[in-house]
Amino acid sequence: MERLKVNLLGIKLDNPVIPASGTFGYGQEFAALYDINILGTFSFKGTTLRPRLGNPLPRIAEAPAGMLNAVGLQNPGVDRVISEELPALARVFHKPMMANVSGFSIEEYAETCRRLDACEQVGWLEVNISCPNVHHGGMSFGTDPAMAAAVTRAVKAVTTKPVIMKLSPNVTDIASIARACADAGADGVSLINTLMGMRIDLKTRRPVIANVTGGLSGPAVFPVALRMVYQVARAVDIPVIGMGGVSSAEDVIEMMLAGATAVEVGAANLVDPFACKRIIEALPEVMDRYGIDNISDIIGGAS
């Protein structure tokens, strides 16, 4: 449907809905449920240079209007993703996809992105800078403008495809991080990643998650995410992808009014595997209700 189309860094999407990394795997499980080509695209599971087993169990905890997770970037490593996951995905998904990349040093980020950049199926590189920098005491790359810029420059130096920096909300001024990434050459930014939180088991008096803390996602974070998208969209001149607690077509519209060119759907996929399909199918009716002819016309339209 033409009225749902958006342009994300030179690539046309049939609609702005994108399942977020970590909630859609490498697409296979969802392809067994419905034709995932209905999606604008999707961001596949966070991939690192080497395989990772992830954090110890338990990794998940419920929270009011959301959930906590500390999966720990479990993935088979970039080489197996390229040799096994992408060929299998090509059989069920026929659009460019977003490669989500994580790392624990600037060199890891650059090398993983370099390898994925060579893959024809990859349309964009989404670089998650919420990871701890092992060379600087574990501080997240995304909490310091200089470190965020350094990762951006390193990735841009070895890639040809659009680079989208995924920002952490666990900062005082997310707009300053976005500006640092833009100044260093980022083609776009996506936000927000999860907010740090924890739960305590009243019976054992111990943290519910083995890692103690985890990332909070779900509807509880939507107002925070919307505020940050609004701020960042007005601070930079590059496209913004909004995410954080999105679970309905109305949420997508709200994110786009705040300034998002496209919108990622995360935790909702874990509650309802048909969430993205349902949102896409509902968008035309919601647009009609609010007098929206073409969805791209509303980007940044909130005064």
C-alpha positions in Angstrom: 0.0 0.0 0.0 1.6 3.2 -1.2 0.4 5.4 1.6 2.3 3.3 4.2 5.7 3.6 2.4 8.7 5.4 3.9 12.3 6.0 2.7 14.9 4.9 5.2 18.3 6.1 4.1 17.7 5.5 0.4 15.8 2.2 0.7 12.1 2.1 0.4 10.1 0.3 3.1 6.6 -1.0 2.4 5.7 0.3 5.9 7.6 1.8 8.8 7.2 -1.3 11.1 10.5 -3.1 12.0 10.8 -5.9 14.6 13.6 -4.9 17.0 16.8 -6.8 17.5 16.7 -9.5 20.2 12.9 -10.0 19.8 12.8 -11.6 16.3 15.8 -13.9 16.3 17.1 -14.4 12.7 13.5 -14.5 11.5 13.0 -18.3 11.1 10.6 -18.8 14.1 8.3 -16.0 12.9 8.4 -17.1 9.3 6.8 -20.3 10.4 3.8 -18.3 11.7 3.2 -15.7 8.9 4.8 -14.2 5.8 7.4 -11.9 7.3 7.7 -10.1 4.0 4.8 -8.0 5.2 7.3 -6.2 7.4 9.1 -3.0 6.4 12.3 -4.9 7.4 13.6 -6.4 10.6 16.7 -6.0 12.8 18.2 -9.4 13.5 19.6 -10.7 16.7 22.5 -8.8 18.1 25.6 -10.3 16.6 29.2 -10.2 17.9 32.5 -11.1 16.4 32.8 -14.4 18.3 30.1 -16.7 19.6 28.5 -15.9 23.0 26.6 -18.2 25.4 25.1 -15.2 27.1 24.4 -14.6 30.8 23.6 -17.3 33.4 19.9 -18.2 34.1 17.5 -16.8 35.1 17.7 -14.0 32.5 14.1 -12.8 32.4 11.8 -11.2 35.0 8.3 -9.7 34.8 7.7 -6.1 35.7 4.6 -3.9 35.8 3.7 -3.1 32.1 6.9 -4.6 30.9 9.8 -7.1 31.4 13.4 -7.2 32.4 16.0 -9.2 30.4 19.7 -9.9 30.8 20.2 -12.4 27.9 23.8 -11.2 27.4 23.9 -11.1 23.6 23.8 -14.9 23.1 24.5 -15.5 19.4 26.6 -17.9 17.2 29.1 -15.2 16.1 29.3 -13.3 12.9 30.9 -16.0 10.8 28.1 -18.5 11.5 25.4 -15.9 11.0 26.9 -15.2 7.5 27.4 -18.9 6.6 24.2 -20.4 8.1 21.6 -17.9 9.3 21.6 -15.5 6.3 21.3 -18.2 3.6 18.4 -19.8 5.5 16.8 -16.4 6.0 17.0 -15.7 2.2 14.6 -18.5 1.6 11.8 -16.8 3.6 12.6 -13.0 3.6 13.2 -11.2 0.3 13.9 -7.7 1.4 17.1 -5.9 2.7 17.4 -6.5 6.4 19.0 -4.6 9.3 22.2 -6.2 10.8 22.4 -5.5 14.5 26.0 -5.4 15.7 27.4 -5.5 19.2 31.0 -5.4 20.5 33.3 -5.0 23.5 36.0 -3.0 21.8 36.2 -0.6 18.9 38.1 -3.1 16.9 35.4 -5.8 17.4 32.7 -3.4 16.3 34.6 -2.5 13.1 35.5 -6.1 12.2 32.0 -7.4 12.7 30.5 -4.6 10.7 33.1 -5.0 7.9 32.1 -8.7 7.5 28.4 -8.0 7.5 28.8 -5.0 5.1 29.9 -7.4 2.4 26.6 -9.4 2.6 24.1 -8.6 -0.1 21.1 -9.1 2.1 22.2 -6.5 4.6 20.7 -3.1 3.9 21.7 -1.2 7.0 24.1 -1.8 9.9 22.5 -1.0 13.3 25.3 -0.6 15.8 24.4 -1.2 19.5 26.6 1.0 21.6 25.0 0.0 24.9 27.8 -2.6 25.3 30.5 -2.3 28.0 33.9 -1.1 26.8 36.3 -3.8 28.1 39.3 -1.4 27.7 37.8 1.4 29.7 36.6 -0.3 32.9 33.3 -1.5 31.6 31.7 1.9 30.8 29.1 1.6 28.1 30.2 3.1 24.7 26.9 4.8 24.5 27.2 6.8 27.7 30.1 9.0 26.5 30.0 11.2 23.4 33.7 10.7 22.6 33.4 6.9 22.8 30.2 6.8 20.8 31.9 9.0 18.1 35.0 6.7 18.1 32.8 3.6 17.4 31.0 5.5 14.7 34.1 6.6 12.9 35.7 3.1 13.1 32.6 1.5 11.6 32.2 4.1 8.9 35.8 3.7 7.9 35.2 0.0 6.9 31.7 0.0 5.6 29.7 1.3 2.5 26.2 0.7 3.8 24.2 3.1 6.0 25.2 3.0 9.6 22.6 3.5 12.3 23.9 4.0 15.8 21.6 2.5 18.5 21.6 4.7 21.5 21.3 3.9 25.2 18.8 5.8 27.3 20.8 5.4 30.4 22.4 8.8 30.1 21.7 12.3 31.3 21.6 13.9 27.8 20.9 11.5 24.9 20.8 14.4 22.4 24.5 15.0 23.0 25.3 11.4 22.3 23.2 11.6 19.1 25.0 14.7 18.0 28.4 13.1 18.6 27.4 10.1 16.4 26.1 12.4 13.6 29.2 14.6 13.7 31.3 11.4 13.4 29.5 10.3 10.2 26.5 8.2 11.4 23.8 8.0 8.7 21.0 7.6 11.3 20.3 6.8 15.0 17.9 4.4 16.6 16.5 4.7 20.2 15.9 3.8 22.8 17.6 0.6 24.0 16.4 -0.7 27.3 16.4 1.1 30.6 18.4 -0.5 33.4 16.3 -2.0 36.2 16.0 -4.9 38.7 13.5 -7.0 40.7 14.0 -8.7 44.1 12.4 -12.0 45.1 10.6 -11.4 48.4 10.9 -15.0 49.5 14.6 -15.4 48.8 15.5 -11.8 49.3 17.8 -12.0 46.3 17.7 -10.4 42.8 15.4 -12.3 40.5 17.9 -12.1 37.6 21.2 -13.9 38.0 22.9 -10.8 36.5 21.2 -8.7 39.2 20.2 -6.0 36.8 18.5 -6.2 33.4 17.1 -4.0 30.6 13.5 -2.9 31.1 11.3 -2.9 28.0 7.6 -2.9 27.2 4.8 -0.3 27.5 6.2 1.1 30.7 9.1 2.7 28.8 7.1 4.2 26.0 6.7 7.8 27.4 10.4 7.9 28.1 11.3 6.6 24.6 8.9 9.1 23.0 10.4 12.0 24.8 14.0 11.0 23.8 13.0 10.4 20.2 11.4 13.9 20.2 14.6 15.5 21.6 17.0 13.7 19.3 15.0 14.3 16.2 15.3 18.0 16.9 19.0 17.8 17.7 20.3 16.0 14.6 19.7 16.2 10.8 19.8 12.5 10.2 16.9 10.0 10.3 15.8 8.7 13.6 14.3 5.2 14.2 12.1 5.2 17.3 11.5 2.3 19.6 10.7 1.5 23.2 7.4 0.1 24.4 5.6 0.3 21.0 2.7 -2.2 20.9 0.0 -0.6 18.6 -0.6 1.3 15.4 -1.3 4.3 17.5 2.1 4.1 19.1 3.7 4.0 15.7 1.9 7.2 14.7 2.9 8.8 17.9 6.6 7.9 17.4 6.5 9.2 13.9 4.9 12.5 15.0 7.8 12.8 17.5 10.3 12.5 14.6 10.8 8.9 13.8 11.2 7.9 10.1 10.5 4.2 11.0 9.5 2.4 14.2 10.9 -0.7 15.8 8.7 -3.1 17.9 10.4 -5.0 20.6 8.9 -6.7 23.7 5.5 -6.8 22.1 6.8 -9.6 19.8 7.6 -11.7 22.9 4.0 -11.3 24.2 2.3 -11.7 20.9 4.3 -13.2 18.0 1.7 -11.6 15.6 2.2 -8.1 17.0 4.0 -6.6 14.0 1.5 -8.1 11.6 -1.4 -6.8 13.7 0.1 -3.3 13.8 0.7 -3.2 10.0 -2.8 -4.3 9.3 -4.2 -1.7 11.7 -2.3 1.2 10.4 -4.6 2.2 7.5 -7.7 2.4 9.7 -5.8 4.4 12.3 -4.5 6.7 9.7 -8.0 7.2 8.4 -9.3 8.0 11.9 -6.7 10.8 12.3 -6.9 12.2 8.8 -3.5 10.9 7.6 -3.2 10.3 3.9 0.5 9.3 3.7 2.3 8.1 6.7 5.6 9.8 5.6 3.9 13.2 5.8 3.6 13.1 9.6 7.3 12.5 10.4 8.3 15.1 13.0 4.8 16.7 12.8 4.3 17.2 16.5 4.6 20.9 17.3 
